[in-house]
Amino acid sequence: DDPKCNKFSFYADHSPTPMMARSLLYRLVKHGDGGVKVNQSLFKEVHTTQHGLMRVYQVMNVSQESKDWVKDPKNRICDAPGSWYCVGQYPPALEKLIAKRRSFAQLEDFNKGGGDKSAYTKLIEQERAGGRVEF
């Protein structure tokens, strides 16, 4: 229904669309700019570069149970025993939330089966053919 992601965007005057303004991404990037704020009981800004191009946040209110789980070496999946490279895992407390997620996929992933064209590809093909597209 929105293959070009126009709802998650900015208007010509550089103001955010309602969906963008509500997003965590926008709030973290624009925090403190023009009245934009993040929930300070959940996020604490711990570093901002000189010109504000990068911000680092600490996630607050992490349970001690989750902290202990992350510290336990048996919960690390490393490419070799004792290796410095270990892929991340989430603590069990997040399992219900993670089960609800929809994994990201490239719009045009030619390596996955099915061969169905995405809504974006169909839209672009229709526009190139001179067809008017309405949603």
C-alpha positions in Angstrom: 0.0 0.0 0.0 3.1 2.3 0.2 5.8 0.7 -1.9 7.9 3.9 -2.1 7.7 4.5 1.7 6.2 7.9 1.3 4.5 7.6 4.7 7.9 7.2 6.4 9.5 10.3 4.9 9.7 14.0 4.9 7.7 16.8 3.3 9.2 19.3 0.9 9.7 21.7 3.8 11.9 19.1 5.6 9.2 18.4 8.2 8.6 14.7 9.0 5.5 12.9 8.0 3.4 11.7 11.0 4.7 8.2 10.7 8.3 9.5 10.7 7.7 11.8 13.6 6.4 8.9 15.7 9.3 6.6 14.9 12.1 5.7 17.3 14.6 6.3 14.6 13.6 9.9 14.1 13.4 10.6 17.8 16.8 9.2 18.5 18.4 11.2 15.7 16.6 14.5 16.4 16.5 14.3 20.2 16.8 17.7 21.7 16.3 19.4 18.3 13.1 21.4 18.0 11.4 19.8 21.0 11.9 16.2 19.8 12.5 14.0 22.9 13.1 10.3 23.6 11.7 8.6 26.7 14.6 9.2 29.1 13.5 6.3 31.3 14.3 4.1 28.4 17.2 5.8 26.6 20.1 7.9 27.9 22.3 9.9 25.5 25.9 9.1 26.4 27.8 10.6 23.5 27.3 13.0 20.6 29.9 13.9 18.1 31.1 17.5 17.8 28.7 18.3 15.0 25.9 16.0 16.1 26.2 13.6 13.2 26.3 10.6 15.5 24.7 9.8 18.8 25.3 6.9 21.2 22.5 5.9 23.6 22.5 3.6 26.6 19.4 1.5 26.9 18.0 2.0 30.5 16.0 -0.3 32.7 17.6 -3.5 31.6 16.8 -6.2 34.1 19.6 -7.8 36.2 18.4 -11.2 34.9 19.1 -10.0 31.3 22.5 -8.5 32.2 23.5 -11.7 33.9 22.4 -13.8 30.9 24.5 -11.7 28.5 27.6 -11.9 30.7 27.5 -15.7 30.9 30.0 -17.1 28.4 27.8 -20.2 27.7 25.3 -17.9 26.0 27.8 -16.7 23.4 28.0 -18.3 19.9 31.5 -17.9 18.7 33.1 -19.0 15.4 35.7 -20.9 17.3 36.4 -21.6 21.0 37.9 -18.6 22.7 37.4 -16.4 19.5 36.9 -12.7 19.7 34.1 -13.0 17.1 30.8 -14.0 18.6 27.5 -13.3 17.0 24.9 -11.6 19.2 21.9 -13.2 20.8 19.1 -11.8 22.7 18.2 -12.7 26.3 15.2 -14.9 26.9 13.2 -12.0 28.3 12.9 -10.7 24.7 11.7 -14.0 23.1 8.0 -12.9 22.9 8.9 -9.6 21.2 11.3 -11.2 18.8 8.7 -13.9 17.8 6.5 -11.0 16.5 9.1 -9.5 14.3 9.1 -9.7 10.5 12.6 -10.2 9.2 14.0 -7.6 6.8 14.4 -8.7 3.2 15.9 -6.8 0.3 13.2 -5.4 -2.0 14.8 -7.3 -4.9 16.6 -10.3 -3.5 17.4 -12.4 -6.5 18.8 -15.2 -4.4 15.5 -16.1 -2.8 13.0 -18.3 -4.4 9.5 -17.5 -5.5 10.3 -15.0 -8.2 7.3 -12.8 -7.3 7.9 -9.1 -8.0 7.7 -6.7 -5.1 5.0 -4.0 -5.0 7.9 -1.5 -5.6 9.1 -3.2 -8.8 5.5 -3.5 -10.1 5.0 0.2 -9.4 8.2 1.3 -11.2 7.5 -0.9 -14.2 4.0 0.6 -14.4 5.4 4.2 -14.1 8.0 3.5 -16.8 5.3 2.1 -19.1 3.5 5.4 -18.8 0.7 4.2 -16.6 -0.7 6.4 -13.9 -0.4 4.9 -10.5 -2.8 5.6 -7.7 -3.1 4.2 -4.2 
